[in-house]
Amino acid sequence: MNVPYILRYRSLFFIAFLIPLFFVSCAELKKEPLLAKKPALKRVWSFWYPKFSDDMAFEGLENSILKSISYLKRIPSDRMFRFGKDSYSATHMIKSLEHFLSFIQTTPSDQDMKKYIKSNYFVYKSVGGNTSGKVLFTGYYEPIIEGSLEKTFEYKFPIYSRPYDLITIDLSLFSEKYKGEKIIGRYAEQTVFPYYERNEIENKGVLDGNAKEIAWAKDPVDLFFLQIQGSGKICLEDGNLINIHYHIANGRPYRSIGKLLIDEGKIPKSEMSMQKIRSYLSNHPDEVETILNYNPSYIFFRIEEEGPLGYLGVKLTPGRSIALDRRIFPLATLAFIKTEKPSINDGQIDNWVDFSRFVLNQDTGGAIRGPGRADLFWGNGPYAEIAAGHMQHMGKLYFLILKPDA
């Protein structure tokens, strides 16, 4: 649902724009909201620590930890990361991750893990939405869509790179009171205007000669959901793949077409999912243009050698990378989640089962706002698409950091 970068509208910007929850409204992207005044994390006493059980048996965790370490080594060593009321330097963050990595290489039991964490780590818990302690978990994935490097009758929907006339203005340069705020627009006639919205881009030719086409998509709905996820792969006719990643958005507010379909009584809220939206659009082709244009937000991409990449600029690890609000949660940090995942049989969800695992905060998203939202990256493939399209479950989110005297 919602930035990074990958996504998401994740990072996002997710995402940046990583947005898998289609009926949750997204924050307006042309303006970066101010930070919350209350801490998003609270220290947990050791006797309240959860059972640190990992349903993936640590698979992929080492790789994900190393990605976070690579990011932390690229930034100033004295940069501080906020954990509630406490702060830790990038140097200490690296030490914390390296210490944990060494331990999991011994493949510890759940009991050994809890004992180790109690002795060596502080644990912080998200205050959740409305300080309830509960976090809404959604999912995102890496779509693979059909495309061509040349425009043809079959491939005629452009996948644009950043337009030449799109500008970003950091308002904090003009006044300290605008710290953290920016606008996206276009410069013309010695004036800054809001950038073109989706309908103008897709139907009025405003980008003709003003933006390079990376490729041409076969299906407009596939392209729309590629923008929702924030990054993905284009499968060319010769079988080659191109990795594309979120570059920038047009600055228009995101409006959920899922919410629109619920409000108009076309899909019951209890049945809402990405798959339901796709099915409705497939069965009502005459409504596709109107429904997609309800969302004025538009994403521009760039080509990457590998992908998908999150907000940290590192490759995301399926099942291990999560997107959170980067303004209030420490980036690159080791975290632990408890929520639900789908059990699938013959391509259908049988039921939802509890699970817990260690993850790394490596992405963000346009609709991932506040301490009560988290977005889990599922990777690509059929299971990932189903899980990402249906996941809307409450859970708990913890952060771990090595004790300074450990």
C-alpha positions in Angstrom: 0.0 0.0 0.0 1.1 2.2 0.3 6.6 4.1 -1.0 10.2 2.8 -1.4 11.7 3.3 -3.2 10.0 0.2 -3.8 8.3 0.7 -2.9 5.3 1.2 -2.6 4.6 3.9 -3.4 7.3 2.7 -1.2 9.9 4.6 -1.3 9.0 3.4 -2.0 9.3 6.7 -2.0 9.2 3.9 -1.5 8.9 3.0 -2.7 9.5 5.2 -3.1 5.7 4.8 -3.4 5.2 1.3 -2.0 1.1 1.1 -1.6 -0.4 -2.3 -1.3 -3.4 -1.4 0.9 -5.7 0.0 -1.7 -8.5 1.4 0.4 -6.3 3.4 2.8 -5.8 7.0 1.9 -2.2 8.1 1.1 -0.4 11.2 2.4 0.0 13.9 -0.2 3.4 13.4 -1.7 4.2 16.9 -2.7 4.5 17.9 0.9 6.5 16.0 3.5 4.6 16.1 6.8 6.3 17.1 10.0 7.5 14.5 12.4 5.3 13.2 15.1 6.0 14.8 18.5 5.5 11.6 20.5 8.1 8.8 20.2 7.0 5.9 18.0 9.0 3.4 20.1 9.0 2.5 23.7 11.5 0.4 25.6 10.2 -3.0 26.7 11.3 -4.6 30.0 13.0 -7.9 29.4 10.3 -9.9 31.1 7.9 -8.7 28.4 10.1 -9.8 25.5 8.2 -11.9 23.0 9.3 -15.4 21.9 11.8 -14.7 19.2 10.8 -17.5 16.8 11.7 -17.2 13.1 9.4 -19.0 10.7 12.0 -18.9 7.9 14.6 -20.6 10.0 16.9 -17.5 9.4 16.8 -18.1 5.6 17.8 -14.8 3.9 18.4 -13.0 7.2 22.2 -13.0 6.8 21.9 -11.4 3.3 19.5 -8.8 4.5 21.6 -7.9 7.5 24.7 -7.5 5.3 22.7 -5.1 3.0 21.9 -2.9 6.0 25.5 -2.9 7.1 26.6 -1.9 3.6 24.3 1.1 3.9 25.4 2.1 7.3 29.1 2.0 6.2 28.3 4.5 3.5 27.0 7.2 5.8 28.8 9.3 8.5 29.8 7.1 11.4 28.4 9.7 13.9 24.9 9.9 12.4 22.4 9.2 15.1 19.4 6.9 14.9 16.4 7.5 17.2 14.8 4.6 19.2 12.0 6.3 21.1 13.7 8.6 23.6 17.2 7.0 23.0 19.7 7.5 20.2 22.5 5.4 18.8 25.2 6.2 16.3 25.7 4.5 12.9 28.9 2.9 14.3 26.9 1.3 17.1 24.2 0.2 14.6 26.9 -1.7 12.6 28.2 -3.3 15.8 24.7 -4.3 16.8 24.0 -6.0 13.4 27.4 -7.7 13.2 27.0 -9.1 16.8 23.6 -10.5 15.9 24.8 -11.9 12.6 27.6 -13.8 14.3 25.1 -15.4 16.7 22.5 -16.6 14.1 25.3 -18.3 12.2 25.3 -20.8 15.1 21.6 -21.6 14.2 20.4 -21.1 17.8 17.1 -22.6 19.2 14.2 -20.3 20.2 15.2 -20.6 23.8 18.9 -19.8 23.1 17.8 -16.8 21.0 15.6 -15.3 23.8 18.3 -15.8 26.3 20.9 -14.2 24.0 18.7 -11.2 23.3 17.8 -10.6 26.9 21.5 -10.5 27.8 22.7 -8.4 24.9 19.9 -6.3 23.4 17.5 -3.6 24.3 14.1 -4.2 22.7 11.7 -1.4 21.6 8.1 -1.8 20.6 6.1 0.3 18.2 3.3 2.2 20.0 1.1 1.3 17.1 -1.9 3.1 15.6 -3.5 5.4 18.2 -0.9 4.1 20.7 -2.7 0.8 20.7 0.5 -1.2 20.3 -1.1 -2.9 17.2 0.4 -2.4 13.8 -1.5 -2.9 10.5 0.7 -5.1 8.2 0.3 -5.0 4.5 2.5 -6.5 1.8 4.1 -5.5 -1.5 5.9 -7.5 -4.2 7.9 -7.1 -7.4 5.6 -7.3 -10.4 6.9 -8.6 -13.8 5.0 -7.1 -16.7 5.2 -7.6 -20.5 6.8 -4.8 -22.4 8.7 -3.7 -25.5 11.5 -1.3 -26.2 9.6 -0.1 -29.3 6.1 1.2 -29.5 3.8 -1.1 -31.5 0.1 -1.7 -31.8 0.3 -4.3 -29.1 2.7 -2.4 -26.8 1.5 1.2 -26.7 1.5 2.3 -23.0 4.6 4.3 -22.2 6.7 3.7 -19.1 8.3 7.1 -18.5 11.6 8.3 -17.0 11.7 11.5 -15.1 10.3 14.4 -17.2 12.8 17.2 -18.2 10.6 19.9 -16.7 9.8 18.3 -13.4 11.4 20.1 -10.5 11.6 19.5 -6.7 11.8 22.4 -4.3 13.1 22.0 -0.8 11.1 24.5 1.2 13.5 24.4 4.2 15.9 26.4 2.1 13.5 29.3 2.3 12.6 29.1 6.0 13.4 26.9 9.0 9.7 26.5 9.7 9.4 24.5 6.5 12.0 21.9 7.6 11.2 18.5 6.1 8.7 19.9 3.5 9.1 20.0 -0.3 6.9 20.5 -3.3 7.1 18.9 -6.8 6.0 20.9 -9.8 7.1 22.3 -13.2 8.6 25.6 -14.1 7.0 27.6 -16.9 6.6 31.3 -17.7 8.7 32.2 -14.6 6.2 30.5 -12.4 6.0 27.1 -10.6 2.9 25.1 -11.4 1.7 21.8 -9.9 2.9 19.0 -12.2 0.5 17.3 -14.6 -1.9 14.7 -13.2 -2.4 11.2 -14.5 -5.2 12.0 -16.9 -3.2 14.8 -18.5 -0.1 12.6 -18.8 -2.0 9.6 -20.3 -4.6 11.3 -22.5 -3.4 14.8 -23.4 0.1 14.2 -24.6 1.7 16.6 -22.2 4.9 14.5 -22.0 5.4 14.2 -25.8 9.1 15.2 -26.3 9.3 16.0 -22.6 10.2 12.6 -21.1 12.0 9.6 -22.4 10.1 6.3 -22.7 12.0 3.5 -21.0 9.8 0.9 -22.6 6.2 0.3 -23.7 3.8 -1.8 -21.7 1.2 -4.2 -23.1 -1.5 -3.6 -20.5 -2.4 -0.3 -18.8 -3.6 -2.1 -15.7 -0.3 -3.9 -15.3 1.4 -0.5 -15.7 -0.8 1.0 -13.0 0.0 -1.7 -10.5 3.7 -1.4 -11.4 3.4 2.2 -10.3 1.6 1.2 -7.1 4.4 -1.3 -6.2 7.1 1.2 -7.1 9.5 -1.1 -8.9 9.5 -4.3 -10.9 10.7 -6.0 -14.0 9.8 -5.6 -17.7 9.8 -8.9 -19.6 10.7 -8.2 -23.2 9.6 -10.3 -26.2 13.1 -11.9 -26.4 12.9 -13.0 -22.8 15.3 -10.4 -21.4 14.4 -8.6 -18.2 14.8 -4.9 -17.4 14.9 -3.8 -13.8 13.0 -0.5 -13.3 12.8 1.4 -10.0 10.9 4.4 -8.7 12.6 7.7 -9.6 10.1 10.3 -8.6 6.3 11.0 -8.5 4.4 13.9 -10.0 3.6 15.3 -6.6 -0.1 14.8 -6.8 -1.9 13.2 -3.9 -2.5 9.4 -4.1 -6.2 8.5 -4.2 -7.1 4.8 -3.8 -9.1 3.2 -6.5 -9.9 0.4 -4.1 -11.6 2.8 -1.8 -13.5 4.3 -4.8 -14.8 0.8 -5.8 -15.8 0.2 -2.2 -17.6 3.6 -1.9 -19.4 3.0 -5.2 -20.6 -0.5 -4.0 -18.7 -2.3 -6.8 -16.5 -4.4 -4.4 -17.5 -5.2 -0.8 -14.9 -3.9 1.7 -14.6 -7.4 3.2 -13.5 -8.8 -0.2 -11.1 -6.0 -1.2 -7.8 -7.1 -2.6 -5.5 -6.3 -5.5 -6.8 -9.4 -7.2 -10.4 -8.3 -6.8 -9.6 -4.9 -8.3 -7.9 -6.6 -11.3 -10.9 -8.9 -11.8 -13.3 -5.9 -11.7 -11.3 -3.9 -14.3 -11.0 -7.0 -16.5 -14.7 -7.5 -16.5 -15.5 -3.8 -17.0 -13.0 -2.6 -19.7 -15.2 0.5 -20.4 -14.6 1.7 -16.9 -10.8 1.2 -16.8 -9.7 4.7 -17.9 -12.1 6.5 -15.5 -11.2 4.3 -12.5 -7.4 4.6 -13.1 -7.6 8.4 -13.6 -9.4 8.7 -10.2 -5.8 8.5 -8.9 -4.0 11.6 -10.1 -0.6 10.4 -8.8 1.8 9.2 -11.4 5.2 7.5 -11.0 8.3 7.9 -13.2 11.0 5.2 -13.3 14.7 4.7 -13.9 16.6 1.6 -15.0 18.8 -0.2 -12.4 21.3 -3.0 -12.9 19.6 -5.1 -10.2 16.5 -4.9 -8.2 14.3 -4.3 -6.6 15.9 -1.6 -4.5 14.5 -0.1 -1.4 14.9 3.4 0.1 18.4 2.6 1.4 19.6 1.9 -2.2 20.2 -1.8 -1.4 18.5 -4.8 -2.9 15.5 -6.0 -0.9 15.3 -9.5 0.5 12.0 -11.3 0.1 10.3 -11.9 3.4 13.0 -10.0 5.3 12.7 -6.3 4.1 10.0 -4.1 5.4 8.9 -0.6 4.6 8.1 1.8 7.5 7.7 5.5 8.1 11.3 6.7 7.7 10.6 9.9 9.7 9.9 8.1 12.9 11.6 4.6 12.7 15.4 4.0 12.5 16.5 2.9 9.1 18.5 -0.2 8.4 17.6 -1.6 11.8 17.0 -5.1 12.9 13.3 -5.6 13.8 11.0 -8.5 14.7 7.4 -8.9 13.6 4.4 -11.0 14.7 1.4 -11.1 12.4 -0.3 -13.5 9.9 0.5 -14.9 6.5 -1.7 -16.8 4.0 -1.7 -20.6 3.6 -2.3 -21.2 -0.1 -3.6 -24.3 -1.9 -4.1 -24.5 -5.7 -3.6 -20.8 -6.0 -6.2 -20.0 -3.4 -5.9 -18.9 0.3 -7.0 -21.6 2.6 -6.6 -19.6 5.8 -4.3 -17.2 7.6 -1.7 -18.5 10.1 0.3 -16.7 12.8 4.0 -16.2 12.1 7.0 -14.3 13.4 10.4 -13.5 12.0 13.3 -11.1 12.1 13.3 -8.4 9.4 15.3 -5.3 8.4 13.8 -1.8 8.0 15.1 -1.0 4.5 12.3 0.8 2.7 9.5 3.3 3.0 6.3 4.3 1.3 3.9 7.1 0.4 1.1 5.5 2.4 3.2 4.0 5.1 2.7 6.7 7.6 2.8 6.7 11.4 3.7 4.0 14.0 0.7 1.9 13.1 1.7 0.9 9.6 4.2 -1.6 8.1 4.7 -3.1 4.7 6.4 -6.5 4.2 8.2 -7.2 0.9 7.3 -10.7 -0.4 9.5 -10.9 -3.5 8.0 -12.0 -6.8 6.1 -15.0 -8.1 2.5 -16.3 -7.5 2.7 -16.6 -3.7 4.2 -13.1 -3.4 1.5 -11.6 -5.5 -1.3 -13.3 -3.5 0.2 -12.5 -0.2 0.9 -8.9 -1.1 -2.5 -8.4 -2.6 -4.5 -9.8 0.4 -2.4 -9.0 3.5 -4.2 -6.6 5.8 -3.6 -8.0 9.2 -2.8 -6.6 12.6 0.4 -7.5 14.5 3.3 -6.3 16.6 6.5 -4.6 15.7 9.7 -4.6 17.7 13.2 -3.2 17.2 16.4 -4.6 18.6 19.7 -2.7 19.4 22.8 -4.0 21.1 23.2 -2.7 24.7 26.0 -0.1 24.8 27.9 -2.2 27.4 27.4 -5.6 25.8 
